[in-house]
Structures are given as C-alpha cells and as structure tokens.
Amino acid sequence: MNSDTKNLSLPSLTADLLSQSSLNIDNTFSSTWKNIGFQVMLRQSKFNKRSGIPVSEVVYLLMLWVWLKVDSVAMFSRDALLSFSEAKKDALYDLLNREDLDWRKLQLLTAKKVLKSNRKNKRTAFVIDDSVKIRRGKKMHGVSSHFDHLTGRCVMGQQILTLGVASDEQFVPIDNEIFISQRKEQVLDNHFKDGRSIAAKRYQQSKQQTKPQMVCDMIARAIRNGINADYFLADAWFATKHILKMTIEHSAPINRGIN
C-alpha cells in the first residue's frame, strides 16, 4: 500500500494489533501490505463492493486468514475476526463466492511488483509443480479422481498446477490452475449464476484443457504481463512435445528477465 496516500491505510484495529512488538507478523505482513500498493492493484483488477465493508478491507482480512493458517473462515471469524474488523464472516464468504472477480490478474500484478522490487540481476527460473487437494464429503462438486503420489492411491479432489518464479532467495507464485479429470467427475455447471463469468470460464477450462496446455498458457500469460525468467524447471513427466515446443518458442523472452 502506498504510505504517501492518506486514504490507503490499514483497518485501524488490525493496524493496532499488528503494531504490537510481540507479534513478528508486523515485520512482514503489515509492512508488505503498506509498501506493495495493494489497494492500487485491487482497483486495477476491478475489485469493487457496492455496499458494506470496503473490498480492500475484506481482501486484507482474507489474506490475514491465510497468513495465520486458520483452518476455515468460520473458525477465523469466531476466534479472531472481531479483533481485526467490524466485518462479519458473511462478508468474507460473499467475496469468495463472487464469480466476476479476477483473482488471477490480482495475483499476476502482485507477483510482478514483488519480483521487480527484488530482481537485482538474480538468475531466476519458472517453476511448475502439481499437487492433489483431497476433498471429502458425501456430496462434492467440481472434483474427480486423481492418483496421489504421496499416498500411492487414487483420491477424490482436484489437481492444482502452480507456476512460480524462483531465485536463490525466494519463490513467488504467479499463476495457478485447477485440473479436473474425466474419471469419476462430479460436475459443477449448475452452480454458476452466470455461465459467462470469470469463475465459470475458468471452471470450463479446468475440464477441457490438459495439464501441458495449462502450463503453456500460464507461461505465455506470464510473459505477456511482463514476467520472464532465465530457466524453466519441472518434473520429468512435464517434458511433453507440447511443453518442449513452448520452451523453444519462448526461449528468447525467457532470457530477457523481468521487464
């Protein structure tokens, strides 16, 4: 957040809590929020809220929830939210359920800002990895069967592809995709209010694209947004013809680094 702009301040109760010397979180989360210009990026990503708690405060609370590693929004609301803000848990759920918000653009803008501030002629690499998020329950939607290498068995859930830029000192996630296979797929289509929304389109891509296609699209999207790296690192199984062709085509921009 730009500290020179008066109206871009932290929620007062949260700022008071994070300024306590006994909390190490003040040196990282609070200072990063102030310096990165996060509210400007929210406007650039067209995040808005028509009434109630400002969208910047709700996003801030959601980020704090993830930072504190609380199991659920409900638990965070019960145990900690009243110490930070007047917002209720419904405000957090409402924002998470919005189909029109471009979380990908916000992530790309944030990653680009962090990478540019820490570049200093360091060698960097695009790193791609996948992990299985297991989902449990009697009625689950938007999941399918995946082989989990950690447990050595097939599980129900989603496979998450994460693209980041790594250096000797840090790893910055810049994009992600959810992959849903056709094995035991449980559809989610009728849960969208608008089939043309950002969330609905991303869900359709999660079913229609292969993982190599997703990787190529994420790399291309990062380069279009001015994020480049010197190398590309991935597990051996990612060395498909599709991805090898992509690395050759993008070898020149990858070597240019961050614009």
N, C-alpha and C positions, 0 to 999 in steps of 0.2 A: 504494500500500500504506500502511496506517495505521502510521506510525512509532511510535505510542504503544503498540502491541500487540506484545509481545515475540516471539511466535511467527510474526509476519509479516515475516520477514527474507529478504533475498536469499540465494540459494545462496552459500556463503562464497567459493568460488573465483571465482565471477563477480563478486561484490562487490569482491574484491581487485583483479581485473583492471580493472574499470570505474572504480575509485578512482584509478588512475594519472593523474597530472596531464597526461601527454602525450596522453591519449585524450579528445577532445571529447565522445564519446558519454556520458561520465559526467554532463555537464550537462543532458542531455536524457532519454535512455532510463532511466538509473538513477533520477534524481530523479522522473520521471513515474511509474515503477512504484511507488515508495515513497509518493508523495503521493495517487495516484488511488484507493487502496484496492482494488487489483485482486483480491486474494485473496477479499475480501468479495463482489465481483461474480462470481467463479468459483463461490462457494457459492450465490449467488442464482440463477445459471444452471444449478445442479445438475451441475456438473462434478465427477466423482469418479474415483478409481482404487483398485481393491480391493487391490493389492499393488505392491511395487516402488517406483520413484521417485514422489514425490508429484506429483499432477496439476498443482499450481501451478508446480513446477519445470519440468515438461515444456512447459507453455504458455509459460513465460518463455523457455525455450530456442527454441521455435518463433518467438516474436516477435523474439528476438535474431537468429535466422537471417534473417528477412525484413528486419530493420533493416540487417544487414551486407551485404545484397544478394548473398548467395552463391547460385550457380546452382541447387543442389539440396541436399536434406537429406543425401544421401550425401557430397557434397563438404564440406558444413559439418561433418559428423561426422568425416570424415577429417582435415580441416585445422585445426579449431578446437574441436570439442566437448569433447575431453579437457581443454582449458584451462578450461572452464566448469563441468563437472559430471561425475559418475560415470555419468550416463545414457549408454546406447548408442543408436545410430541406430534400433534396433528400437523403443525406447520412443517415439520421435517418430513413426515410421510407424504404430505401433499407435494412437496418439491421433488422428492424421489419418484413419485408417480407421474410427474409431468412428462408427456410424450413429445413436447415440442422443444425441449431444451437440448442444446448442442454441447453435451459434456465432452465430446471428442475435441471440438475446437478449443474449449477452455483448457483441456489437458495439453494440447499442442502449443498454445500460447504460453502456458506456464512453463513447459519444458524448454521452449526456445529461450525464454527470459533467463531461466536458471543456467542453461548451457552457455549463453553469450556472456553472462557475468563471470563464469568460471573457466572460460576457454583457455586463455594464456598459452597458446601454442602446444597444448597437450595432444598426444595421439589418442584418438577415440575410435570406437567401434560400435556399429549397430549390433545389438544382441537380441536374438529372438528365442523365446522359450515357451513351452506349453505346460499346462498343469490341469489336473482334473479337480473340479469343485463338486464334491459329492452332495447330492440333495436327498433328503429323507422325508418321507411322508406318504400318506395314503393317496392323496390327490395332488399330483405335481404337474405343472405345465411348463412347456419350453425346455424339456430335458430329453435326454436319450441315453443309450447305453454306450459306455466308453471303457476301454481297457486301462486300468490304473496300474502303472508300473511300480508304484510304491507298495501297493497291497498284492499285486500279482493276480488280480481278478477283475472281472467286468463289474462296473458300478453304474448306477443311475445318477446323472448330473449333467454338467456342461464342461466342455474343454475350453480353457481360456488361453488365448495366444497373447503374449505380451512382447511388445517391441520397446527397446530402450537404447540409450546411448551410454556406453561405459568408458571410463578412463581409469587411470591408476588409482584415483581417489574417490570416485563416485559412480553411481548408476542412476540414471534419470529415466523413468518410464515415460514414453511419449505417445503410445497408442496401444490399444488392445481390441481384440475381437473375441466373441463367444462363438464356438463351433458346436453345432448340433448335428449329430449323425442321423442316418435313417433307421438305425437299429433301435427298435422299441421307442420310437419318437412319440412324445406326448405334446400335441400341438398347443399353440397359444393364440392362434389367429383371432378368435372371437373375443379376446380380452382387450383389444385396442379400440379406443373411441374413434380414431381417425387412421385409416389404413395408409394414408399418405404422410403421416407424421414421421419425424426422425427416428423415434423408437421403433415404429412398425417397419420402416425400411431396413433398419439395422437387424431386426429380427429375421426378416426375409433373407438377407444376405448371410446370416449365420446358418441357414439351412441350405442355401443354394450354392454357396462357394465352397471349394475345397480349401484345406489349410494352406497349401502352396499359393493359391490365388490370393488368400487373405494376406499372406506375408508380402507378396509382391505389391499389393495395393497399399499396405501400410508403409513400405519403403518409399514408394512413389509419392504418397501423400506427405510424408515427412520432408522429402526433398523439395516438393512444391511449396512447402511452408518455410523453406529456408533452413532446414535442419539436415546436416550432412555428417558423414563420418569417414574415417580413413579405411576401415575394415568392416567386414560382415562376418559375424560369428554365430554358429548354430550347431545343434546336434547333427550327427552324420545323416540321419534319415531325412533332413531337410534338403539334402543335395539332389533334388529332382531336376529334370530338364527345365521345367518352368522357372525354378529359382536360379539355376545356373545361368540361364539366358538373361534373367533380370539383373544379376550381378555384373554381367558383361556390359549390358546396356547402360547401367548406371555407374560404371567404374569411374568415369570422368567426374561427374558431380560428387561422388562419394569422396574422392581425393581432394576436393576443394575445402572440405570442412564447413564450419558454421558460417553462413553469410552475414 
